[in-house]
Amino acid sequence: MKEEAAGTVRWLRPEFQVPEETRRRAVQTEMAVAETTAPGAVAWPRDVPSQFVLLRTALTRVPASAQDVTRRFKGAPRGAKMAEMLVTLAALGQA
């Protein structure tokens, strides 16, 4: 009774009793999924010139997205860094 007088309401099944409250709070967050490397992936070199040579060689076989290329190498940069490297090769006429 004290809670009711104070305005506190405890719902047993809020999705049925107060559906707009549950809809407002239900927010899907992005789920982190680990990037996987393909079986037989080649180790990513440490020095930058070798990285670009390996990347250019990989692109001569089959056109691929940054995500596809990243899966081919163990330890390769992910996301924006790989995309930047691909754009650099394209700008130089190497991809």
C-alpha positions as CSV (number, residue, x, y, z in Angstrom):
1,M,0.0,0.0,0.0
2,K,2.9,2.4,0.8
3,E,4.4,1.8,-2.7
4,E,1.0,2.5,-4.4
5,A,0.7,5.7,-2.4
6,A,4.2,6.7,-3.5
7,G,3.3,6.0,-7.1
8,T,5.5,2.8,-7.4
9,V,3.9,0.2,-9.5
10,R,5.4,-3.3,-9.8
11,W,4.2,-5.2,-12.9
12,L,4.0,-8.9,-13.0
13,R,4.0,-9.1,-16.8
14,P,5.0,-5.7,-18.2
15,E,4.9,-6.9,-21.8
16,F,1.1,-7.5,-21.4
17,Q,0.2,-4.9,-18.8
18,V,2.2,-2.0,-20.1
19,P,3.2,-2.9,-23.7
20,E,4.4,0.6,-24.6
21,E,7.0,0.6,-21.8
22,T,8.6,-2.7,-22.9
23,R,8.7,-1.6,-26.5
24,R,10.4,1.7,-25.6
25,R,13.1,-0.1,-23.6
26,A,13.8,-3.0,-26.0
27,V,16.8,-1.9,-28.0
28,Q,18.9,-4.4,-30.0
29,T,22.6,-3.8,-29.6
30,E,25.1,-4.9,-32.1
31,M,26.5,-8.2,-31.4
32,A,30.3,-8.6,-31.6
33,V,31.3,-11.5,-33.8
34,A,34.8,-12.6,-34.0
35,E,36.3,-12.4,-37.5
36,T,37.5,-15.8,-38.7
37,T,40.4,-16.5,-40.9
38,A,40.1,-19.0,-43.7
39,P,41.8,-22.4,-43.4
40,G,45.3,-22.2,-44.8
41,A,45.5,-18.4,-44.2
42,V,48.9,-16.9,-44.8
43,A,50.7,-14.9,-42.0
44,W,50.5,-11.1,-42.4
45,P,54.0,-9.5,-42.8
46,R,55.2,-6.9,-40.3
47,D,56.8,-4.5,-42.8
48,V,54.5,-2.2,-44.8
49,P,56.1,-2.8,-48.3
50,S,55.6,-6.5,-47.9
51,Q,52.0,-6.0,-46.8
52,F,51.2,-4.1,-50.0
53,V,53.0,-6.6,-52.2
54,L,51.1,-9.5,-50.5
55,L,47.8,-7.6,-50.8
56,R,48.3,-6.8,-54.5
57,T,49.2,-10.4,-55.2
58,A,46.0,-11.6,-53.4
59,L,43.9,-9.2,-55.5
60,T,45.3,-10.3,-58.8
61,R,43.7,-13.7,-58.4
62,V,40.1,-12.7,-57.6
63,P,38.5,-9.3,-56.9
64,A,37.5,-9.2,-53.2
65,S,36.2,-6.9,-50.5
66,A,38.3,-5.7,-47.5
67,Q,36.5,-8.3,-45.4
68,D,37.3,-11.1,-47.8
69,V,40.9,-10.2,-48.1
70,T,41.3,-9.9,-44.3
71,R,40.1,-13.5,-43.9
72,R,42.9,-14.8,-46.1
73,F,45.6,-13.6,-43.8
74,K,46.4,-14.3,-40.1
75,G,47.0,-11.1,-38.2
76,A,45.9,-8.7,-41.0
77,P,44.4,-5.4,-40.0
78,R,40.6,-5.3,-39.8
79,G,37.9,-2.9,-41.0
80,A,38.9,0.6,-41.9
81,K,42.7,0.0,-42.0
82,M,42.3,-2.8,-44.6
83,A,39.8,-0.7,-46.6
84,E,42.4,2.2,-46.6
85,M,45.1,-0.1,-47.9
86,L,42.8,-1.3,-50.7
87,V,41.9,2.3,-51.6
88,T,45.6,3.2,-51.7
89,L,46.3,0.3,-54.1
90,A,43.4,1.4,-56.3
91,A,44.6,5.0,-56.4
92,L,48.0,3.8,-57.5
93,G,46.5,1.6,-60.2
94,Q,47.6,-1.6,-58.5
95,A,44.2,-3.0,-57.7
